[in-house]
Amino acid sequence: MNVKDEFCSALMRRANDFIKFPKTEAETSQAIQKFQDISHFPQVVGALDGSHTPIKAPKEDPNEYVN
């Protein structure tokens, strides 16, 4: 297993600690309203963001690690 695989596995193990979905219709409606109040986008329950983490390609198979 390489570093990328280890990192992704660690993220997946912790995903449920941070990614939560509404469990009831009332929770869904509340989430939609809160998101609309903040973002002015209607009928959206939530959003995901991403981050770019630059890495230095290893000497072995550098083409496998493209930023």
Contacts in CASP RR format, 6 or more apart in sequence:
PFRMAT RR
TARGET T0000
AUTHOR 0000-0000-0000
METHOD contacts of the structure
MODEL  1
MNVKDEFCSALMRRANDFIKFPKTEAETSQAIQKFQDISHFPQVVGALDG
SHTPIKAPKEDPNEYVN
1 9 0 8 1.000
4 65 0 8 1.000
21 45 0 8 1.000
22 28 0 8 1.000
22 30 0 8 1.000
22 31 0 8 1.000
22 45 0 8 1.000
28 45 0 8 1.000
31 45 0 8 1.000
31 46 0 8 1.000
32 42 0 8 1.000
32 43 0 8 1.000
32 44 0 8 1.000
32 45 0 8 1.000
35 41 0 8 1.000
35 44 0 8 1.000
35 45 0 8 1.000
35 46 0 8 1.000
35 47 0 8 1.000
36 42 0 8 1.000
36 43 0 8 1.000
36 44 0 8 1.000
39 47 0 8 1.000
52 67 0 8 1.000
54 67 0 8 1.000
55 65 0 8 1.000
55 67 0 8 1.000
57 63 0 8 1.000
57 64 0 8 1.000
57 65 0 8 1.000
57 66 0 8 1.000
58 65 0 8 1.000
END
